Amino acid sequence: MDLKGKKIGFVITGSFCTFSKVIKQIKELVKSEADVIPIMSFNSYNLDTKFGDSKDFTNEIEKITGKSIIKTIQEAEPIGPKKMTDILVIAPCSGNTIAKLANGITDTPATMATKSHLRNGNPVVIAVSTNDGLAGSAENIGKLLNRNNYYFVPFKQDNPITKPRSLVFDEKYIITTIEQALELKQVQPILL
């Protein structure tokens, strides 16, 4: 599928270890001439971690997309009413965000963007990245797997030996998942 001109909301939440992988995919989407709208959760926008400084990440994302990051609930609310997005991607999607989406909690720019986007019945792509995917987050992942309009980037155990309950998306499937979700299809297999 040609993504040229597609309005892609790209939400980044706080699984900081995957930011570099996600930024590469944003570059590819922009290269394909998609209209990428960057959105970040409060934590992903503001926190410095061992993986890098928030200002460096936000500057890079704004430079790649040529747009200011949507970083507040108020900025995210018009996404649906103004029909700003054809598809919304949450990559990485932390266990915290998955729990909020599964339980209807709207208290961050990420969750407000999703709620607002869904009012138009458009697809949401989830790229799971959480250390408790096969523990506390498993139930919430299951809820979203069974809901309309949610599509998952194929994922796997992060490191079955040292982190046996951790799940992480495979970044090479992000664009394929977007393409398939725009046709209302789930990429298979979901579990790698």
N, C-alpha and C positions, 0 to 999 in steps of 0.2 A: 504494500500500500504506500502511496505517496503521501508523506506527512507535510508537504509544502503547504503553508497557510493554515494548518491545523492549530487551533488555540489550545495549548497544553499548559495547564496549571501544574507547576512542579513544586510539591511540598517537601521540605526537608525537616525531619524531626531528629531528636537527640541521640541517635546511635552514631556517635562521632567517628568511630573506627571505620565507617564505610563512606565517609564524605568524599574521599579522593576518588573512589569508584563511581560515585554518583556524579561528581563534577565532570568526569570523562563522558558520561552518557548525556549530560546536558549539552556539552560541546557538540556531540554527534547530532542531537536533535536540532540545534541551531544551524549546524552545517547542512542539514536536510531542509532548511528553510521553514521549519516549524516556528510558530510564534510562542516562545516559552515565557511564561509568567512565573517568576520566582516567588515562593511563599515559604516562610520559615516559622517554626514554633518559637515561642519565647526563649526556651533553653538553647536551641540550635543557633539562634541569632545572637544570643548574649554571652554564652559561656565559653571561656578559654579552657582547653583541655590538653592532655598530653599529646593529642593528635593535631593540635594547632590552635592558633588564636582566632577567635570569632571574627575579628575585623578583617583578617586575611581572607577567610572563607567568604564573608559577605562581599568584600570588594571584588574578589574573583568572580563570584556568581553574577554580580551586577555588570561587570565588564563583559562577561560572556554573553549574557542575555540582552544587554543594552537597556535594562529596566531596573527601576528601584524595587527592592524586595518588599513584598507585602508582609508586614511584621506585627500588625496589631489586629485585634478582633474587628475593630471598626473598619479597617482597610479591607478585610476579608469578606465582610458581610455582603457587599454589592456583587460579588462574583456571580451568584445565581440570578438575581433580578436583572442585572445588566447583560446576562448571557456572555460572560467574559471567557468561558472555557468550553471546549468541545469534550475534553477529557481531563481528569485530574489524576496525577501520579503522586503517590506518597512514598518517597524513597530517600533515605531509609524510613521505614515505619516502625517506630519503637513499640515495645510491649505496652507502654503507658498510653500511647496514642491509639493502639488497637483496642485496648480496654475501654477507652472513652468512646470510640466509634461504636463498639459493640453494645454499649450501654447508654447511648444517646446523650453523652456529656459534651457540651459545647463551651469550652472555657479557654481555648487557645486559638491563635490564628489558624493553625492546622485543622482543628476540628470545625471551626466556623467556616473555613473555606470548603471543607468537605460537605458539611450540612447545606451550605448555600448552593454549591454546585449540584448536589443531588436533587434539589427541587426541580431541576429540568430533566431528570431521568437519564442523565449522561453517565458514562462509565467512570469508575474510580479504580485505579490500579494500585495495589498494595505490594510493597517490597519489604517483606518481613525481616526485621533484624532485632532480635531480642534474646537475652541470655536465659529467659525462662519460657521459651516457646513450647517446650515439651513438659512444662510444669504449669505455673500459674496462668500463663498467657494462652495455653492450649484451648481452653474453653472459649475464649474470646475470638481466637482465630477461627475456630469451628463455627461460631455464630456468623462471622462475616463471610465464610465460605458458603453459607446457606442463604445469603441475602442477595436480592437482585442488585444489579449494577456494580458489584464488587468483583474484581478480577485480580488474580495473584500472579506476581512474577514467580517462576519456579524457585523453590527454596530447598535447603538441605540442612543437615546438622552442621554446625560451624566447625566444631572439633569434638568428635564423639569421645575421645579419650580424656581430655582435660576439661571440656565443657559439654558434658553429655546431654544437657537439656537446652542448649543454645541452638537457635535457628538463624540462618542468614540466607538472603536472596542471592541468586547468581546474576550478577550485573549484565552478563552478555545476553540475557533474555529480556531486559527492560524494553528495548525498542520493539522487539517482536511481540511482547505482551501488549504494548500500546496499540500496535497495528491490529492485533487480533481483537482486543477489547473494543476498538472503534467499530468492529464488525459484530460486536456482541458475542464473541467467542472467547473461551478460556484456553490459553496455551496448555498443552499437555506434554509430558506429565507435569503435574504441579510439584510433586515430590521428586527430587533428584537423587 
